[in-house]
């Protein structure tokens, strides 16, 4: 008989057998480079950090004395602000056992989570699930979640192969300053159509447009570690690329991690090669910072972006799908 209860950070060791056998850990594509133990420790540390966050709730299912299921979700204040209703992100949903057993446990976890979300006033829950985690996807769909996009994650090993940054005289490449913000916001507010926000029928289009602008504003904020690279032509900003270095992998992989956050090209400049110039410049910057791996990603529907990644030496490292649920409230 299953029992569901909240989990505290100091109870995490009891979860380690479940976490160690979870087959969809991040960075699996790099096991040959960094080793299985490093991936395992990084994953457990990531779960611990998330459970310890103030905006996070956690439920665990036990079968006698054994933990067999876990669900973790976090309130997302920025999305809540711009969506016009409280929103949360489902961080982890996992269960032990074969496919039917996993589905039963996850159904129980999702029922308890959605009940708690309703009680807390949360109206929108989203999740990015590994495309191979069928028990997750099927259970989420059964609980009323809908597919909003599919994603391809790419990785580039900077120690393999070489490249030259093109010297395209049509564009001046430089990092952004706060003086560029208004023009950047104008581009960011109109450049995206394939992402999960624009594909989610629960999210107002104006809110989806504004979210991209807000993310860019935050990238140029005084506390941000993001780099915002621009391509300038005679008419102004022709494109931009946002990236950062994460130190989260350093203790486990002995290397920081490059993250290509987002990019956009003005309509007039599409097809001119400016996006590739920005990408190769970004990779060159990471190499000079001692980064080995840079990861980025794009939606399945964005064929042009997929081709850009491949042309710059990126290779597919994982695939995932985004699902969401709007929780209706009975009057």
Buried (B, 14 or more C-beta within 10 A) or exposed (E): EEEBEEBEEEBBEBBEEBBEEBEBBBBBBBBEBBEEEBBBEBBBEBBBEBBEBEEBBBBBBBBEEEBBBBBBBBBBEEBBBBBEBBBBBBBBBBBBBEEEBBBBBBBBBBEBBBEBBBEEEBBBBBBBBBBEBEBBBBBBEEBBBBBBBBBBBBBBBBEEEEBEBBEBEBBEBEEBEEEBBEBBBBBBBBBBEBBBBBBBEBBBEEBBBBBBBBBBBEBBEEEEEBBBBBBBBEEBBBBBBBBBBEEBBEEBBEBBBBBBBBBBBBEEBEEBBBBBBBBBBBBBBBBEEEBBBBBBBBBBBBEEBBEBBEEBBBEBBBBBBBBBBBBEEEE
